[in-house]
Amino acid sequence: MLNIKCPYCGDRSQKEFAYGGDGTIARPKLNQEISDEEWDNFVYLRKSPRGKHIELWHHIAGCRQWFKVERDTTTHEIFRTFKPEE
Amino acid sequence: MQKYSVFSLIKNAFSNHEKWDLAWKDPTPKKEYDVVIIGGGGHGLATAYYLAKEHQITNVAVIEKGWIGGGNIGRNTTIIRSNFMYDDNARFNEFGMNLWRNMSQELNFNVMFSPRGIINLAHSDAQMNAYARRGNSMRLNGIDAVLLNREEVKKIIPMADFSEDVRYPIFGGLAQPSAGTARHDAVAWGYARQADSMGVDIIQNCEVTGFDIEAGKITGLRTSRGDIKSKKIGLCVAGSTNVLAEKLNMTLPIETHLLQACVSEPVKPVLDGVVTFGAGHFYISQSDKGEMVMGGDLDGYNSYAQKGNLPTIQHVLTGGVALFPFLSRLKMLRTWGGIMDMSMDGSPIIDKTHIDGLYLNCGWCYGGFKSVPSSGWTFAHTIAQDRVHELNEGFSLNRFSKGYLLDEKGLGTKTWIS
């Protein structure tokens, strides 16, 4: 089981969290012309690397805050957790 | 190639089974092949077999990093079905069902295909309506579908919890009687043995380290056992698709996730078909050895670990015990995991790519095993003819950007949505 350190609450069991996917994907800016390709990139295309991965997690059974985690997708080692704006 | 039969079995008994031919050779890679298939799993081996058999292309290599049959073909829960609603999925998988029915004879290898039926359970009137619609769509594509009411389901699985006060009471279900199971390892070995006998080189312990691309055309690949030239390369690497895509500077609508399964200790025959309990994230069948074979959802976050975490197994078995209370008395024999190439709409991709001569076969999500023959057959056609077959037209790589998703059941990478 993963042990995830919520930046707001501290170390908690994986069971308290929901996964939010790749944390490096940025939504295209609102109210601007965007190409189909940009939208495709945002909605569907993912690198899904083997190794270090920055991802979003949601402390859904806790403080309900979203935050980012840098985790190894092979060993599940968590290197750091940080607030989205950091 | 030595033909397997009762006579060859008796003959070899006299020499204590020490003089059987090797089922396939262990060749050194040649400098050049007409086609190289990366990935010696079910899909890759089937592709090589159909390239040789249907298209007479025998100068083919199958490159495998580990050993053949060591990936998802040896890790799945062996379910074979074609109970799909959308035409593209239904036709493709029903074509595969016909290949399954003749596979043991065709490969001269007993794959133990056992059409024992599958039931998807329904727990509300709305779900019964949805299943009636899916069943009708299946029938329009020539697939057997039977809508079962509560009493009919009870006759088939009397040991399920049919009490009124459960969270998900059983209203009925949708059955496909011709669905079934097969012995997964035998599928890989059967295809490997026949492909090898027609001249395909199966090269194990050979890792792909890079690709050679000139002016938008693939010209070869670099491996841990030397460079290999080839004008046509097919990728059949399931959970490792993104790793190779990175070497090709491609980004795909695929995420790699971990899916677990488990088996109980063997018990006497109790369940003769496959039962899926979608509401409880659980499905089950009983192997010929008597083990209850069970699985459920993804672990839920990107993973290349090939082994899972306990919370998912607990979650799956909680659903299992809710449906079949007797499971609580069984010991779990083992659990394992495999890494899945989860596509964004839950349907696969079998297509050409923007690189000339590079072909892509991925996105099998939860259901790669049943598609081994149909995927191999259509991928071989796509590679040999350099164009997709009508059976895999819908599985295009650009369907995401074009908006033609094949979102059969709301599956895919985003398990937290469905």
Interface residues (C-beta under 8 A of the other chain):
Chain A: M1 L2 Q14 K15 A18 Y19 G20 G21 D22 D36 E37 W39 D40 N41 V43 Y44 L45 R46 K47 S48 P49 R50 H53 E55 R71 T73 T74 T75 H76
Chain B: S240 N242 V243 E246 T251 L252 P253 I254 E255 T256 G300 Y301 N302 S303 Y304 A305 N309 L310 P311 M344 F400 S401 T413 K414 W416
